[in-house]
């Protein structure tokens, strides 16, 4: 029941197509029960997380060469090795504990634990917060193959602990939390974009945005004017950051994702938003294409995330690019241990590592936001980092 998309994308296998059809029927049923319309945030939640059917809740391989996209940990183990340098500094001053949100394939957990152990700083507990039963089993199998003698140090959880100490990391988590789509029509009307069902499948349908927190937020963030403007607001991502910040007792949490500060995110020229879909290592902008078989993401408004953390009493570190963070954590030094002749200039020409720090790839578009409580800076990865513009304030 997916809308035909004029895209040069590979056709799914018959069983995958049947799975997508089953999810589409499930979503269509919920739309009917809701009176013919659901907000996009709910559609995105169902597509990604519907039990047994959603993209992250079913069994298809998502991450890596055989999936739809690749993340920094799969590109090079140097990503985890750099994070380990920051984690060691934090754990030495707080608790020997690590919490990873959205652990994906388990590669980051396995690599990060390996480096911490090699440095004599293996955490006594490495928690993995994962809501997908399928991904939990894949993570467990991968970690068991890498660290069979330390498997008892790993613990899978489905909700945040009330108190957090030590090192917390969330790599590419905020971008896949369901976001709201809002539209300012020519003339100034504020609408919420939602999803309805037509003969051809799912389609867009906008409705006046009701009074409430979302409308108040939209009126503050939209650039001046009365021209067409479509964008995202992710209150769910803010809620997660606020919860982590409020639970921190003594430690540092890192949120690593692609996104912008407020002024760039809601720039007048960014009038079509940032929503995009990932399917077989190709990206496009049709979220109705094969629901359940593709990822749907939106860039992160890091200013909003920083304000959410501050509202919970945490301290926000100067946010920085992934390239700056990794280099500050000793990327060049770590690579030189593998290749003694490696210099920073040569490092930037090394294929795998280059993807992590290249401004045209992950180096600049990916940012690192750190929030701390009970620990005083400086922190290794944020030395000389450029400050995050938090205006307009709440």
C-alpha positions in Angstrom: 0.0 0.0 0.0 2.9 2.3 -0.6 2.6 5.3 -2.9 4.4 4.8 -6.2 7.7 6.7 -6.1 9.4 7.8 -9.3 12.8 6.8 -7.9 15.6 4.6 -9.2 15.6 2.3 -6.2 16.1 -1.4 -6.0 12.9 -3.5 -5.8 12.5 -5.5 -2.6 12.3 -9.3 -2.4 8.8 -10.7 -2.4 8.8 -11.4 1.4 10.1 -7.9 2.1 7.4 -6.4 -0.1 4.8 -8.5 1.8 6.1 -7.3 5.1 5.8 -3.7 3.9 2.3 -4.3 2.8 1.3 -5.7 6.2 2.8 -2.6 7.9 1.0 -0.3 5.5 -2.3 -2.1 6.2 -1.7 -1.7 10.0 -1.0 2.0 9.6 -4.1 2.4 7.3 -6.2 0.8 10.0 -5.0 3.2 12.6 -5.6 6.1 10.3 -9.2 4.9 9.8 -9.7 4.5 13.6 -8.4 8.1 14.1 -11.0 9.5 11.7 -8.9 9.5 8.5 -5.9 11.5 9.6 -2.8 11.1 11.9 0.0 13.6 12.5 3.2 12.7 10.7 4.9 12.2 14.0 2.6 9.2 14.6 3.1 7.9 11.1 6.9 8.0 11.6 6.6 6.3 15.0 4.5 3.4 13.4 6.8 3.1 10.4 9.9 2.8 12.5 8.7 1.2 15.8 5.4 -0.6 15.4 5.9 -3.9 17.3 7.0 -6.7 15.0 6.5 -4.6 11.9 8.3 -1.3 12.1 11.7 -0.7 10.5 13.6 -1.0 13.8 11.2 -3.6 15.3 11.5 -6.2 12.6 14.2 -8.5 11.3 15.6 -6.9 8.2 19.3 -5.9 8.3 19.4 -2.1 8.6 23.0 -0.9 9.2 26.2 -1.7 7.3 27.0 -2.8 3.8 24.0 -5.1 3.5 21.6 -2.6 5.0 20.4 0.9 4.1 23.0 3.1 5.7 26.3 3.0 7.5 27.2 4.8 10.8 30.6 6.0 12.1 31.3 2.9 14.2 31.0 0.6 11.1 33.3 2.9 9.1 36.3 2.7 11.3 37.1 1.4 14.8 39.0 4.6 15.3 35.6 6.2 16.1 35.2 4.0 19.2 38.8 4.4 20.1 38.5 8.1 20.3 35.3 7.9 22.3 37.2 5.6 24.7 39.7 8.4 25.4 36.8 10.7 26.5 35.1 7.9 28.4 38.3 7.1 30.4 38.6 10.8 31.5 35.0 10.8 32.6 35.0 7.4 34.4 38.1 8.2 36.3 36.2 11.2 37.9 32.8 9.6 38.3 31.9 5.9 37.9 33.2 3.0 35.8 29.9 2.7 34.0 28.9 3.2 30.3 25.4 3.6 29.0 24.8 3.5 25.2 21.5 4.6 23.8 20.4 2.9 20.5 23.4 0.6 20.1 22.6 -0.4 16.5 24.6 -3.5 15.5 26.6 -3.6 18.7 29.8 -2.7 16.9 30.3 0.5 18.9 29.8 -1.3 22.2 32.2 -4.1 21.2 34.9 -1.7 19.9 34.5 0.8 22.8 34.7 -1.9 25.4 37.8 -3.4 23.7 39.6 -0.1 23.8 38.7 0.6 27.4 39.9 -2.8 28.4 43.1 -2.4 26.5 43.7 0.8 28.4 43.1 -0.9 31.7 39.7 0.9 32.2 37.1 -1.7 31.4 33.8 -0.5 32.9 32.2 -2.7 35.5 28.9 -2.3 33.8 28.1 -1.5 30.1 24.4 -0.9 29.7 22.7 -0.9 26.2 19.3 0.7 26.0 17.6 -1.0 23.1 13.8 -1.2 22.5 14.0 -3.6 19.5 14.1 -7.3 20.5 15.6 -8.1 17.1 18.4 -5.7 17.5 19.0 -6.8 21.1 19.7 -10.3 19.9 22.0 -9.2 17.2 23.9 -7.0 19.6 24.2 -9.8 22.1 25.5 -12.2 19.5 28.1 -9.7 18.2 29.3 -8.8 21.7 29.4 -12.5 22.8 31.6 -13.3 19.8 34.0 -10.4 20.7 34.0 -10.5 24.5 32.8 -13.9 25.6 34.7 -13.7 28.9 33.2 -10.3 29.7 29.6 -10.8 28.6 28.4 -10.5 32.2 29.5 -6.9 32.2 26.9 -6.1 29.5 23.3 -5.4 30.5 20.4 -4.7 28.1 17.7 -2.4 29.3 14.5 -1.0 27.8 14.2 2.3 29.7 16.5 4.8 31.2 17.7 4.2 34.8 16.5 6.9 37.2 20.1 7.8 38.1 23.0 7.9 35.7 26.7 8.0 36.5 29.7 7.7 34.3 29.8 7.9 30.5 26.7 8.1 28.3 26.7 8.0 24.5 23.9 8.3 21.9 25.2 8.0 18.3 22.6 8.7 15.7 19.6 8.4 18.0 17.9 11.8 18.1 17.5 11.9 14.3 15.2 8.8 14.3 12.9 9.9 17.0 9.4 10.8 15.6 9.2 14.5 14.7 6.3 16.8 13.9 6.1 18.4 10.4 4.7 21.9 10.4 3.9 24.2 7.5 3.4 27.9 7.2 1.2 28.4 4.2 1.5 31.5 1.9 -0.5 34.1 3.8 0.7 32.9 7.2 -1.7 30.1 8.3 0.1 27.6 10.5 -0.6 24.0 9.7 0.4 20.5 10.9 1.3 18.1 8.2 -0.3 14.7 8.6 -1.0 11.5 6.7 -4.3 10.2 5.2 -5.2 7.4 2.9 -6.2 7.8 -0.7 -6.7 5.3 -3.6 -3.1 5.6 -4.5 -1.9 4.9 -1.0 -0.7 7.3 1.7 -0.7 11.0 1.1 -0.1 14.3 2.8 -2.9 16.2 4.4 -2.5 19.4 6.4 -4.7 20.6 9.1 -4.7 23.8 11.2 -2.3 23.5 14.1 -4.1 23.4 17.4 -3.1 25.5 20.4 -0.5 23.9 22.6 3.2 23.5 23.0 3.9 22.6 19.4 2.1 25.7 18.1 3.9 27.9 20.7 7.2 26.5 19.6 6.4 27.0 15.9 5.5 30.6 16.3 8.9 31.2 18.0 11.1 29.4 15.5 9.7 30.2 12.0 11.7 32.9 10.2 9.8 36.1 9.5 7.5 36.3 6.5 4.3 34.8 5.1 5.8 32.6 2.4 5.6 28.8 2.2 7.8 27.2 4.8 8.0 23.5 5.9 10.1 22.3 8.8 10.4 19.8 11.6 10.0 20.2 15.4 11.2 17.2 17.5 9.7 17.4 21.0 10.4 13.7 21.5 14.1 14.2 21.0 14.1 17.2 23.4 12.2 15.0 26.0 14.9 12.3 25.8 17.7 14.8 26.2 15.9 16.4 29.1 15.4 13.0 30.8 19.0 12.1 30.4 20.1 15.5 31.7 17.8 15.1 34.7 19.0 11.6 35.5 22.7 12.5 35.4 24.2 12.6 38.8 27.9 12.6 38.1 29.0 12.1 34.5 29.0 13.2 30.8 26.5 12.4 28.1 27.3 12.7 24.4 24.7 13.1 21.6 26.3 12.6 18.2 24.2 13.3 15.2 23.7 15.3 12.0 22.1 18.7 12.5 22.5 22.4 13.0 22.1 25.1 15.5 18.9 27.1 15.5 19.9 29.9 13.2 21.0 27.5 10.5 18.2 24.9 11.0 15.5 27.5 10.6 17.2 29.6 8.0 14.8 31.3 5.6 16.3 29.4 2.7 15.8 26.0 4.4 12.1 26.1 3.4 11.6 22.4 2.7 12.9 21.0 6.0 15.4 18.3 6.5 13.4 15.1 6.4 15.0 12.3 4.4 14.7 8.5 3.9 17.4 5.9 3.5 17.0 2.8 1.4 19.8 0.5 0.2 22.5 3.3 0.7 20.4 5.8 -1.3 18.5 8.7 0.2 15.4 10.4 -1.0 12.4 12.4 0.4 9.4 10.1 0.0 8.4 8.6 3.5 5.6 6.7 1.9 7.9 4.5 -0.2 7.9 0.9 1.1 7.0 1.6 4.7 9.0 -0.6 7.1 11.8 -1.2 4.6 13.5 2.2 4.8 14.7 4.5 7.5 13.2 8.0 8.0 15.2 10.7 9.7 15.3 14.4 10.3 18.3 16.6 11.2 18.7 17.6 14.8 18.1 21.2 16.1 21.0 21.2 18.6 20.0 24.5 20.1 16.7 23.0 21.2 18.5 20.0 22.6 20.9 22.2 24.6 18.0 24.2 26.0 16.3 21.0 27.0 19.4 19.8 28.9 19.8 23.2 30.6 16.1 23.1 31.7 16.9 19.9 33.6 19.8 21.5 35.4 22.7 20.1 33.4 25.7 22.0 32.0 26.1 22.2 28.3 29.6 21.8 26.9 30.6 24.0 23.9 29.3 21.9 21.0 31.6 21.0 18.2 31.9 19.1 14.9 32.6 15.4 14.8 35.9 16.1 13.2 37.0 18.5 15.9 35.9 16.1 18.6 37.7 13.1 17.2 40.9 15.0 16.6 40.7 16.5 20.1 40.4 13.0 21.5 43.7 12.0 19.8 42.6 10.5 16.5 46.0 11.3 14.8 47.9 9.8 17.7 45.8 6.6 17.7 46.2 6.2 14.0 50.0 6.7 14.3 50.1 3.8 16.7 48.9 1.6 13.8 51.0 3.5 11.2 54.0 5.2 12.8 54.5 7.3 9.7 51.0 8.8 9.8 50.7 12.6 10.1 47.5 14.7 10.3 47.8 15.6 6.7 48.2 12.0 5.7 45.4 11.0 8.1 43.0 13.3 6.2 43.7 11.3 3.0 43.2 7.9 4.6 39.9 6.6 3.1 38.1 5.1 6.1 39.1 7.7 8.7 38.7 10.5 6.1 34.9 9.8 6.0 34.8 10.5 9.8 36.5 13.9 9.6 36.0 15.1 6.0 33.9 18.3 5.9 32.1 17.0 2.8 31.1 13.8 4.6 30.6 13.2 8.3 33.2 15.6 9.7 31.2 18.9 9.6 27.5 17.9 9.3 27.8 15.6 12.3 28.0 17.4 15.6 28.7 16.4 19.2 26.7 17.9 22.0 27.9 17.1 25.5 26.0 17.6 28.7 27.5 17.2 32.2 26.6 17.2 35.8 28.8 16.9 38.8 32.0 17.1 36.8 33.9 20.2 35.9 35.3 20.9 32.4 37.5 20.8 30.4 36.6 17.6 28.7 39.0 16.1 26.2 36.8 16.3 23.1 35.6 19.8 23.6 38.9 21.7 24.0 38.7 24.9 22.0 35.3 24.0 20.6 33.2 26.6 19.1 30.2 27.6 21.2 26.7 26.6 20.3 24.3 29.5 19.6 21.3 28.9 21.9 19.2 31.9 20.8 16.3 32.4 20.6 16.0 31.4 24.2 12.8 29.8 25.5 
